[in-house]
Amino acid sequence: MFSKFFIDRPIFATVLAILMVFAGLLTIKSLPVAQYPDITPPTVSVMASYPGANAQTVARTVGVPIEEQVNGVENMLYMSSNSGSDGSYMLTITFELGTDIDQAAINVQNRLSQAEATLPESVKEQGISVNKESTNIVLFCSLEGDSTGRYDALYLTNYANINLVNALSRVKGVGGVEAFGGGDYSMRVWLDPELMRLRGLTPSDVYAAIQSQNMEVSAGEVGAAPNNSNDAFQFTLTSRGELQTAEEFANIVIRTDGNGILRLRDVAKVDLGSQSYTATTLVSGKQAALLGIKQLPGANALSVSKAARAELDRLSQYFPPGVKYNVVLDTSDFVTASIDEVLVTFVETALIVMIVILIFLQNWRAVIIPMLTIPVSLIATFAVMKLMGFTINTLTLFGLVLAIAIVVDDAIVVVEDCARLVDEGKLSRRQAAEKAMNELTGPVVGEVLVLLSVFIPTAFVSGITGQLYKQFALTIAVSTAFSGFNALTFTPAMCALFLTPRNKNTKNVIYRVFNKGYNAVENFYKNSIGKMLKHAGWSLAVYVVIAVAGVIAFLMWPTSYVPQEDQGYFMSSIQLPEGASLERTEKVVNDLSYQIRKELPEVADVMAISGFSFMGGGASSNMGSLFVVLKPWKERKKAGQSVFAIIDSVSSIASRYQEAIIFSVNPSTIPGLGMSSGLEMQILDINNLGASEMMKAIASLQEAAKDDDRIASITSLYQGVVPQYSLDIDRDKVKLQGLTMEDIFSTLGAYMGGSYVNDFTEFGRVYQVTVKGDANARGNIDDVMRLSVRNADGEMVPFASFTTIRPSMGEPTASRYNMYGTAAVTANLAKGVSSSDGIKAMEELVDKTLGSNYSYAWTGEAYQETQSGTTVTVVFIFAIILTLLVLAAQYESWTDPIAVVLSMPVAILGTVLGSIFMSQSISIYTQIGLILLLGLSAKNAILIVEYATYFRRTGMDLRQSAQNAGVIRFRPIMMTAIAFIFGVMPMMFAHGAGAESRVALGSAVVFGMLMNAILGTLFVPNFWELMQKFQENVLGKLFKDVDTVPAPTDDDKMTSV
């Protein structure tokens, strides 16, 4: 017997347990810590800039050529792009999970090189960048000045770029650092069109002067070989060709003639300004620079946050007087708080399990032995997690919490049987341990194999859903394997050393009350089994009803991908009427920020950004964004202080701003899967109907949603077309006046849009020199008509002589998805409506409202939910089949495994009832819990089936064998079931960070296990009797040469399996 070796050598068994603990302790600190496994699909971004171009021009001349080449790159899932009215272009390519991000970036770069030849020259001059995107922002820090106002956002942003960004980028685990606020420095040349006209100048003259007088010079050397002099020295020549200060640029000579020297300052103002004035940033009402610090995939979020904070502390000693930094948002706080809450649940579960075991066994020594197996099995699991590349995350910690009640299960079975034999007084501790292991080696091995059979199929599921399944299931599987090993080695050795008989005449009131109640329950169970075995037909009919009801309820009950969580912050998007100026937008955004901070005490900080929308993914003067950061969860324990309640409060405040569309969203639960937890959909213009029709389509969709009770609202930042002006240029007049279209457009673009000239170096960095019309010369549309362009005769011709202006409508931004024009919409669901019902409602609305004119595509979490499809069904089927095959191979029987497997569906109904009772939809956590319950149901059934088979082999009556097996194994089954149910119950009533996930998982497994404990133990004897009759009466007659019920051998004593 395998276990006898360890019973005889308890020190050897103890050494093995200690070695397992050491292996886990050595690896636990090296495991990365994160909220989730690395499940965010890899993304690569392509960024370009076309100064002065509008959104349509950028999309047509930059976006289309690039996307035509990039489309279909290896392992691409989808791509989306945004072309802004500020000339910016950004393409984001999302790849399948598991794609090598470095190779993906190389593949995109190779495709991009084929498109570069067709791009405008100014785009190529600006440069096109390909970046590996990291979507996990760990920290948002602000760099703020004092109350004197001597440091504006421009200074702070560039100070951050120069002194902080590079240093923080070198911190271990940091994937990138971005600075927001005032923009990069740029030498701004503000041209005065009237002064330019009077002097007969055009912007091209200014370009030429700057380019000829601002250049890097290589002056050479004196005395360099070969030379004819006998000089013993060699000297390098230097000469300043590149200018640095605004004064030096203002002194650039444009022209010299009989009237003297004409310098740049005579026709323009020059200053060191910002490269872009399209957005502003305030933090809690103060001008500031924002730093977004991103985490590398697979890095330890807590370590990254700690190291970044330490580096900021180090750098802060060099800050200018009055400048300080402030951590506005640390997303690792949610990870830390979630893990802390799980650890609290961990301790609560362990204590509850201990109390349950004590009440059942009523022997402290019998309690200590299984409790020792918990740290041994769980700590050893960390070593295997390291080998499998897992992280310490929500899923693995959930697995370990549930594993507490599972790993103690095998030890309970062994200790309970040993205690029973010791209490009888006929055997010594060692003899009792040996006999118990003779009886239980098979069931323990069978239980472990069953759980492994249930969990192993999850390792082969692909995609994000597969990763979530895998990390949870395999963590439990590994801890269960260690538990089974300990149950065969460490536990019997400890029983042989320490176990003593319990006091049957105890005066403890709790024990006496429990014993009395338990005896009554056991008698009721015994009588119930007898009646059910006598009326097997009715029993099986009831079982079929329960199983069918469970399956139908599981398929019909609403589903979701993952529950929404209170992550300690949310986002608000502000959209003013089309064409609203940045100053007008700033006023609304900043006032809303002030009102939120004033009226909501739960708010810690508000980051306000005007001119840019994180939800819309681009820059626009009429858009703004707020990041509202809440106080810690410990300070927000009341129901009305959750992020969901605060979002409702902000929506109420926002309703006062009639001129703006304002909505707030909770961020996506899984980082990288969209910007919000709402259902994100792209409406695709497959028929190229244009922006005006798309605008009508979105409006009709929003109107139709008002009549659907499942949809609270549909929000969209799509602006369609906005008021613009069109310049109609008479080409005949242009030709007659000796002008060229190229000169006209370059002049117009320079004055009204701005043009990049070349670069200069300052503060150790390279910045752009940009020419643009002075603010007074582009304040209204009439200023365009006052511009002049020089003809071939050197005369200045006003625009009014060949141009007419008319009001028009055009797109402020151009968004594309998989090469189609698109509009992003977000469906906000009514309370109590699951995401699956919301997805169905949206698809019905689109089909009914938009017909065949438009198509649609899901993104974010909704995309993943639609892709997961029948994954859980396939996993269930394969888990059941694999369990059946493993048990058949172990028992050399087809009938016993079927009796075990038939117990599994009972837990399904309990899972659905738990979801209904706790108002939960069936999410990934529910599915994960159900996979666990399949294994636990089979574990309990194995104990009954094995004992019934043994009794039958000794010649006992068929029905009596089934009844006795159920009664004898009822106590350990109920002990483990109650320990599991009460141990997991803290998860079901969780609160704080990450509570929604714990509630979803806890309600599924608690109710599922409760249903299995109540009904599963009643039905299993019936299943065994039915299958045994089939084996003896049917198979026995078909295969007469095979002894279907062999007599037990000496090795068979109390199940040899």
Stockholm file with secondary structure:
# STOCKHOLM 1.0

chainA/1-1057         MFSKFFIDRPIFATVLAILMVFAGLLTIKSLPVAQYPDITPPTVSVMASYPGANAQTVARTVGVPIEEQVNGVENMLYMSSNSGSDGSYMLTITFELGTDIDQAAINVQNRLSQAEATLPESVKEQGISVNKESTNIVLFCSLEGDSTGRYDALYLTNYANINLVNALSRVKGVGGVEAFGGGDYSMRVWLDPELMRLRGLTPSDVYAAIQSQNMEVSAGEVGAAPNNSNDAFQFTLTSRGELQTAEEFANIVIRTDGNGILRLRDVAKVDLGSQSYTATTLVSGKQAALLGIKQLPGANALSVSKAARAELDRLSQYFPPGVKYNVVLDTSDFVTASIDEVLVTFVETALIVMIVILIFLQNWRAVIIPMLTIPVSLIATFAVMKLMGFTINTLTLFGLVLAIAIVVDDAIVVVEDCARLVDEGKLSRRQAAEKAMNELTGPVVGEVLVLLSVFIPTAFVSGITGQLYKQFALTIAVSTAFSGFNALTFTPAMCALFLTPRNKNTKNVIYRVFNKGYNAVENFYKNSIGKMLKHAGWSLAVYVVIAVAGVIAFLMWPTSYVPQEDQGYFMSSIQLPEGASLERTEKVVNDLSYQIRKELPEVADVMAISGFSFMGGGASSNMGSLFVVLKPWKERKKAGQSVFAIIDSVSSIASRYQEAIIFSVNPSTIPGLGMSSGLEMQILDINNLGASEMMKAIASLQEAAKDDDRIASITSLYQGVVPQYSLDIDRDKVKLQGLTMEDIFSTLGAYMGGSYVNDFTEFGRVYQVTVKGDANARGNIDDVMRLSVRNADGEMVPFASFTTIRPSMGEPTASRYNMYGTAAVTANLAKGVSSSDGIKAMEELVDKTLGSNYSYAWTGEAYQETQSGTTVTVVFIFAIILTLLVLAAQYESWTDPIAVVLSMPVAILGTVLGSIFMSQSISIYTQIGLILLLGLSAKNAILIVEYATYFRRTGMDLRQSAQNAGVIRFRPIMMTAIAFIFGVMPMMFAHGAGAESRVALGSAVVFGMLMNAILGTLFVPNFWELMQKFQENVLGKLFKDVDTVPAPTDDDKMTSV
#=GR chainA/1-1057 SS CHHHHHHHCHHHHHHHHHHHHHHHHHHHTTSCBCSSCSCSCCEEEEEEECTTCCHHHHIIIIIHHHHHHHTTCTTEEEEEEEECTTSEEEEEEEECTTCCHHHHHHHHHHHHHTTGGGSCHHHHHHCCEEEEECCCEEEEEEEECCTTCCSCHHHHHHHHIIIIIHHHHTSTTEEEEEEESSCCEEEEEEECHHHHHHTTCCHHHHHHHHHHHSCCCCCCEESCSSCSCCCSCCEECCCCCSCCSHHHHHTCEEEEETTEEEEGGGTEEEEEEESCCSCEEEETTEEEEEEEEEECTTCCHHHHHHHHHHHHHHHHTTSCTTCEEEEEEETHHHHHHHHHHHHHHHHHHHHHHHHHHHHHHCCHHHHHHHHHHHHHHHHHHHHHHHHTTCCBCHHHHHHHHHHHHHHHHHHHHHHHHHHHHHHHTSSCHHHHHHHHHHHHHHHHHHHHHHHHHHHGGGGGCCHHHHHHHHHHHHHHHHHHHHHHHHHHTHHHHHHHHHCCCCCTTCCCHHHHHHHHHHHHHHHHHHHHHHHHHHTHHHHHHHHHHHHHHHHHHHHHSCBCSSCCCCCSEEEEEEECSTTCCHHHHHHHHHHHHHHHHHHCTTEEEEEEEEEEETTTTEEEEEEEEEEEEECCGGGCCSGGGSHHHHHHHHHHHHTTCTTSEEEEECCCSSTTSCSSSSEEEEEEETTCCCHHHHHHHHHHHHHHHTTCTTEEEEEECCCCCEEEEEEEECHHHHHHTTCCHHHHHHHHIIIIICEEEEEEEETTEEEEEEEEECGGGSSSTHHHHTCEEECTTSCEEEGGGTEEEEEEEECSSEEEETTEEEEEEEEEECTTCCHHHHHHHHHHHHHHHHGGGCEEEEEHHHHHHHHHTTHHHHHHHHHHHHHHHHHHHHHTCSHHHHHHHTTTTHHHHHHHHHHHHTTCCBCHHHHHHHHHHHHHHHHHHHHHHHHHHHHHHTTCCHHHHHHHHHHHHHHHHHHHHHHHHHHHHHHHTCCSTTHHHHHHHHHHHHHHHHHIIIIIHHHHHHHHHHHHHIIIIIIHHHTTTSCSSCCCCGGGTTCCC
#=GC SS_cons          CHHHHHHHCHHHHHHHHHHHHHHHHHHHTTSCBCSSCSCSCCEEEEEEECTTCCHHHHIIIIIHHHHHHHTTCTTEEEEEEEECTTSEEEEEEEECTTCCHHHHHHHHHHHHHTTGGGSCHHHHHHCCEEEEECCCEEEEEEEECCTTCCSCHHHHHHHHIIIIIHHHHTSTTEEEEEEESSCCEEEEEEECHHHHHHTTCCHHHHHHHHHHHSCCCCCCEESCSSCSCCCSCCEECCCCCSCCSHHHHHTCEEEEETTEEEEGGGTEEEEEEESCCSCEEEETTEEEEEEEEEECTTCCHHHHHHHHHHHHHHHHTTSCTTCEEEEEEETHHHHHHHHHHHHHHHHHHHHHHHHHHHHHHCCHHHHHHHHHHHHHHHHHHHHHHHHTTCCBCHHHHHHHHHHHHHHHHHHHHHHHHHHHHHHHTSSCHHHHHHHHHHHHHHHHHHHHHHHHHHHGGGGGCCHHHHHHHHHHHHHHHHHHHHHHHHHHTHHHHHHHHHCCCCCTTCCCHHHHHHHHHHHHHHHHHHHHHHHHHHTHHHHHHHHHHHHHHHHHHHHHSCBCSSCCCCCSEEEEEEECSTTCCHHHHHHHHHHHHHHHHHHCTTEEEEEEEEEEETTTTEEEEEEEEEEEEECCGGGCCSGGGSHHHHHHHHHHHHTTCTTSEEEEECCCSSTTSCSSSSEEEEEEETTCCCHHHHHHHHHHHHHHHTTCTTEEEEEECCCCCEEEEEEEECHHHHHHTTCCHHHHHHHHIIIIICEEEEEEEETTEEEEEEEEECGGGSSSTHHHHTCEEECTTSCEEEGGGTEEEEEEEECSSEEEETTEEEEEEEEEECTTCCHHHHHHHHHHHHHHHHGGGCEEEEEHHHHHHHHHTTHHHHHHHHHHHHHHHHHHHHHTCSHHHHHHHTTTTHHHHHHHHHHHHTTCCBCHHHHHHHHHHHHHHHHHHHHHHHHHHHHHHTTCCHHHHHHHHHHHHHHHHHHHHHHHHHHHHHHHTCCSTTHHHHHHHHHHHHHHHHHIIIIIHHHHHHHHHHHHHIIIIIIHHHTTTSCSSCCCCGGGTTCCC
//
